[in-house]
Amino acid sequence: MNDPGPAHPRSLGAALDTLGSLENDVLKGAVLKAALDLDLFTVVAGGRHGLGEIAESTLCDMRGMQILLDALCPLGLLAKSGRGYSLTPVSDAFLVRGKPTYYGTWMLQAGLGWKARGRAAECIRTGKPVGFDASGSEADEIWASDVAPHLLIWPESAERAREMWRMVGVGRGTYPGVRVLDVACGSGVNGFVLAQDDRKARVTSLDLNPKVLDVAARVAKAMGVDKQISLRRADALTGELGREGFDVVFFGRILYYFQPDQVAVMLRRAYEALKPGGLLVISSYIVDEERCRAETALLVAFQLLVFAPWSRVYTFDEYKGMLEAQGFTDAKQYGDALVAARKGGPKATGGRA
């Protein structure tokens, strides 16, 4: 084999730019984490806008606080004027503690969970989690914070959900009066849009976290579908799903928290819950078959390792194999984050069983 020789200086320069970009992203995260640790946005929301009063309220050094406040401005998290500093729409909506849409708990514990991420090498060595137990009750508040923004952004989420259902062929024209089971529903928007578009549709939304279900109930009311929705507290792995009662079973971003034998159990129970010809839909990060190109999915796999080292982000072929093992047919991938498969038998047409 010929020696290709040293890399071209320009290619090395581009690589160095990549490292610099990663460093810059870390710095942005550090700025946001410092502001959240100091509860800075809540202080500003309380009417303190001048540098001196903000520093005094947070018990901070004046110079350090000015550097932090200024750094938050180009990130779109604060605005600066002659009157001092003020919140922007995004910080006002999601970063003020006490608001029902507060996202800070999720950001501090998971999104910016550096205490755990900084111990990722330890997790890799031992195979044991170093972050919060994502499946434990202590995570209830964190997961509720993750879905809380949907109280405001549900119209945008709804449009994305409608596009998802369009891709897999589910709508009022194809599944009139559809019966949907949404497992680990989160905000519930994915199922609720089908109820919005068809007043005869009914959605059963399951989640283990009661605080998440509280958010979902409020989202359902905001979307005007609360009378068509049944919210139930149930474990995705062991909760009762029933038999042949649903036209569609939907799994959002939940299956990658489980090992293949556990996923097989959930898929088997979903198969039993579907009517003959019913559709299973999985909306999840899907890694490429070689596990080297799908950046977002591979980074999610690393994130999960810290909090749930038993987790696995699956390829489409892996999903297809697990689905076929449970009796599903016609498994297809749509885009980079969607899989659908059908239970044997004539296509379910909606309405009551």
N, C-alpha and C positions, 0 to 999 in steps of 0.2 A: 504493500500500500504506500502511495506517495505521501510524503509529509506536506500538508497544505501550507506550511509556513505560518508566520505570525499573522494574527488577525489584522485587517486593515485598520489604521488609526480611527477612521470615521466610524467603523462598526463598534470599536471600543468606546468611542465617545458617545454613541447612541446608547450603549449599555450603561455607561455611567449616568447618562440623563435619566434612564429608567430607575436607577438606584436613587437618584436625587428626587425623582417624583414620589417614590415610596417614602422617602424621608419627609418630604413636604406633607404627605397625607398623615403621617404620624404626628407631625407638629400641629396640624389642624385639629386632630383628635385630642391632643394634649391641651390645646386652648379651650375646647369645649368642656373637657373633663374638669379643668380647673374652675371654670365658671359654674358648672353644676355642683362641684364639691363645696363651693362658697355660697351656693344658692343665690347667685348673683342676679338672675333674671327675676326671681321673686322679689328681691330687694328693689330693683328698678320698677317693677310693677306696683310696688307699694308707694311710689311717689318720690323716690330718691333718684335724682338725675345728675346732680353735680358730682365731680370726682371726689371732693372732700367728704360729702355725706355718704357716698357709696363706700368709700374706704373705711370711714368710721363705723358704718353699720355692719360691715363684714369683718371688722377688726383686722384690717390689712394695712400694709405699708403703702403710702401714697404713690410712690414711684412704681412699685410692682403692679398696683391696681390700674394705673394709667396704661401701662404696657398691655395688660390683659384686656382692658376695655377697648383700646385702639385695635388690637389684633382681632377682636370679635367683629369689628365693623366690615372689613372686606369679606368676611365669611357670611355676611348677610344676617347676622344674629343680633347686631345692635346698629343703631343709626346715631350719628354724631352731628351736633349743630351747636350754634352759639349758646344754646340753653343747656347743653350737656348731652347726655346719652339717653336714648329711648329705645324701647323694644321695636322689633320689626314684626310683621305679621306671623312669621314662623315661630319666633321665640315667644311671642305673646300667646300663641295658640297652644304650643306643645311643651314649653320649658318653664312655665310658672307653676311652682308647687301648689297643690290645692285645687287646681282646675281639673275637671273630670277627664280632660284630654292630655294630662301630663304624661310626657314620654320619657322624662328624666330617669325614672327608676329603671326602665329597660336599658337606657343608654349607659348608666353607671354600672349596672350589674352584669350586663351582657354585651351590648354594643361597644362599650368602651371598657370592658372588664379586664383591664390590664393586670390587675393583681393575679388573676388566674392565667391570662395569656402569657404573662411573663414567666410562668412556671410550666409552659407547654413542654419544654424539654423533659421535665420531670414526669409529666404525663406520658410522654413517648417512651421513656425508660421503663416505667412501672406498669403502664396500661390502666392506671387508676385516675379517676377524675380529680381535677384540682380546682374546678369552679363550683358554683352552686349545683345542687342536684336538680336538673331540669324537670324531673318527674316527681319531686317531692312537694309537700304542701308549703314548704318555705318559699317555693318559687311562685306561689299564687299571685302575689302582688306584682312580681316581675312580668309575668305573662299578661296580667290585666293591663299593665302599662304598655305592653307591646301592641295590644289591640285598641287601646283607648283613642288614638288619633282618628280611628274610623268613625267616631261620633261626628267628626267634621268632614272627613274626606270620603265618606261613603259614596257620594255621587261619582267621583273619579274611579274608585274601586269597582263600582257597579258597571261602569263602561268596560273595564278590563274583563270583568266576569262575563258580561254578555258576549264579548268577543271569544272567550274561551268556550262557552256553550255553543256558539255558532260554529266553531271549528269542529266540534265533535257531533254536531247535528242535533242538539237538544233545544227545543223551543215549543211555543204554543202550536205551531203547525205540525210538528213531528211527534210531540208528546203532549197532547191536550190533557189537561187535568193531571199533570205529572205528579207522582209521589216521589219525593227525594229524601234520602237519608244522608245528612252531612255529618261525617265522623270527625271529631275534634274540630269543631266549627269555627273557633276563634271569633272574629267579629260577626260571622254569619252571612256576610254580604254575598258570598258566592252562591249560596242557596237562595237567599232572599230575592235576588233579581228575577229568578224564575217565578216566584210568587207575585212579584210586581207586574210581570208581563202576562200573567195568566191568573185571573182571580179564582179559578177552580183548582189551581195548583196547591199542594200542601207540602210543607217542608218540616222534617223532624231533625233538629239540630242537637248534636251531642257534644258535650265537653265535660271533662272531669273537674275543671276549675270553676267554682261558683262565682268568683269575681269576674271571670271572662264571660260567663253566662249572663251576668248582670249587664255587662256592656252590650252583649248581643241583643238582649231584650230591648235596650234603649235604641239600638240601631234599627231593629225591626219596627219599632214604633215610628221612628223618624222616616223610615221608608214606606210607612203606611201598610205594612203587611203583618202586623202582630197577631191579627185574628187568623192568619193562615199558617202560623208557625207554632210548633211544639218544641219547647226547650227542655232538654233532659240532661241531668248530670249522670255521666256514664264514662267508664274507662274505655279507651279505644281498643284495648286488648281483651278485656273480659266482659264489657258491658253487653247487655241483652239487645240484640238487633232484630229479633223476630224472624219469621219465615215467609218468603215470597210476598212481602208487603210493599215492595218499592220498585219503581221503574228505573231509578237511578240511585246508585250509591256513590258518594263523592268522598275521596280522601284528599285533603289539602296537604300542607307541608308537615306531615306527621310520620310517614312510614320510615323515613331515614333515621329516626330515633331508635329503630328496632333491628335486631339481627334477623337473618333470613327465616329461621324457624318461627320466630314471632310474627313476622310479616305473613308467612304462610297461614298461620292461625287466623289472622285478621282477614286475609283474602278468602279463606274458606267460609268464614262467618258472613262476609259480604256476599259471597255466592249464594249462600242459603237465604239471605235476606231479600235477594232480588227475585222478581217475577221471571218466569221463563222468557228469554230474549231481552232481559233487562241489561242496562249498561253500567259498567264500572268505570269511573273516571278518577284518575290520579293526577293531581297538579303538584308537581314536585321538581326540585332540581334533578337533572339527569346528567350524569357524567358521560363523557365519550368512552367508547369501548376500550381504548388504549390508556385511559386515565392520564392524559397529559395535555389536553387542549382546552377543556371546558373550564375556563378560569373561575367563574362564579361558583360552579358546583364543587370544584376542587377546594376553593377557599372555604366554602361552607363545610366541607368534610373536615378541614382542619379546625374550624370553629367548634364543630360538634365534638371533636376529639377531646377538647379541653373540658367540656361540660358533660359529655356522654360518650366515653370511649368505647362503649359497646355498639355505638351507632354505625351506620354505613350509608353512604350515598351511592345509589345503584345506577348501573347502565341500563339502557333500554333492553338489551338482550337478557339481562338478569331479571328485570321486571317481567318480560315476556315468558321466560322459563317458569317463574313462580306462578304467573297467571294460568298458564296452560296446565301446570301441575294440579291446579284446583278445578279445572274443567272449563275455564274461560277460553274463548276462541276470538279470532280476528283482532288480536292485539295490534294496535297502531300507535306510533309516536307522532305527535303534532308539535312542531317547533322544538324548542330545547327544554321544555318543562311540562309536557303534557302527554299522558298515556291514556288510552281508552281500550276496553275489551268488552266482549258480550258474553252473557250467559247463554248456553245452548237453548234452542227453541225459537219460536217465532218472536219477532220484535215486540216488546211491550209497547202498548199504545196509550198508556195513561189511564186515569180513573181508578176507581176502587177495585181491589182484587175480587 
